């Protein structure tokens, strides 16, 4: 199986992902991840490449906890996201790196808007993906969201999925 | 809010940082404390300094980095150079100043009126007439010491600060941080998550007490069913984790004795040090401070504190445990943020719906961890200082 991924293939995956998130189709979104996936949002004062094993992140989910995050977000008792906020995920500047074994790094710039209770918050930064080609199509092995912010201010939370 | 700055933040002892953040000579951090821009340094002799980060020449911010290591600090505006102790070392065009200008001290960075530490926790106070930190902390000293004694070799702040904001009055977070009553409903999804995880919980029912520590400080101490890196094992930590945690506990017991070790390991602690330092020793340890920037908005800083000597495994699980509950991306804190913002919106009706009720457990000889004694302790002190004649002591 070819490990090469074209930019348009990568863009299709990222646009599909953004659309599922904006429509709150979270179980379908989760299905885009491999069973050994990680979903990471580092704290904003950490250097690029820092691992969550010895540094405090905002989010460092393995697949099990990511699944639990999705389960949580589908409940009305996830108060921060019930009633649900409205989101719009914009993905741009998609670049595909050289394959490393069966994984290919893909980077993209993002802007995500979240609106709730009359307030719109903007999250922006860079996605760093590791993408794996499987029999079922391209799947996300890791998604790391590095925010270009001084902190989660004025947001106060990252309770949506970026 | 201005009355609160006058009566509280300009007078009380406030948390600046932890000594581990400045491990080596020359290490520094810059930090906003009660709207002041502070440069916190360790000089070449190992001495800590809390300095106003303002050039004594014309007022520019001297150090504009968040952290680092430096031999000197140079103000970029006119080029004055300061040592890590804040003393002026050189100034371009020095010959045009009156003789003795540099030696007189007028060119040094200004130290804060009071700086002191207790058990590794560093505090500042901007009131020259303030009581000592020792007296101010009252019963909170013992809890700080208890938390510091998690380690054989000293505690350390883990890299990475959770900096966030909440669109709510800062006092709501003071209440929420020591609120043992809200978990079952506000954090229903967190408790669901632990139940879903194979071995996320042990059969330890939530139970415990709250204590008035004096001077507006309060603590809850209680047992809970979740895992604690020091040292309440849950099956989710695995067999390897069991051995690690037995070893951690054995070392702890050998150092502090069985009784104290049991208290440290099996009891959770949520503490507020008046007015705005929270140290929660729960599924991990978090340190949190928060300041109002407007009546309906606060800035929050959160850190993770951990024993220096813990193994890679233990550090990883500690942080994993931290993030499942704590912080703006956790399974619980975002719902606290939502609750506080919801209260703030509710207070729009304060003219007609005027009360916030914190009477739970009032008059009880043994206030439970999920009563509201700790809020009454906080608010009583707040009322004495903001509305009364008394000054912070």
Interface residues (C-beta under 8 A of the other chain):
Chain A: X41 X42 X43 X44 X45 X46 X50 X52 X53 X54 X55 X56 X57 X58 X59 X60 X64 X65 X68 X69 X71 X72 X75 X77 X78 X79 X80 X81 X117 X119 X150 X151 X152 X153 X154 X155 X156 X157 X158 X159
Chain B: X66 X158 X159 X160 X161 X162 X163 X164 X165 X166 X167 X186 X188 X189 X192 X193 X196 X197 X297 X299 X300 X303 X304 X312 X315 X316 X319 X320 X322 X323 X324 X327 X328 X329 X330 X331 X333 X334 X335 X337 X338 X339 X341 X345
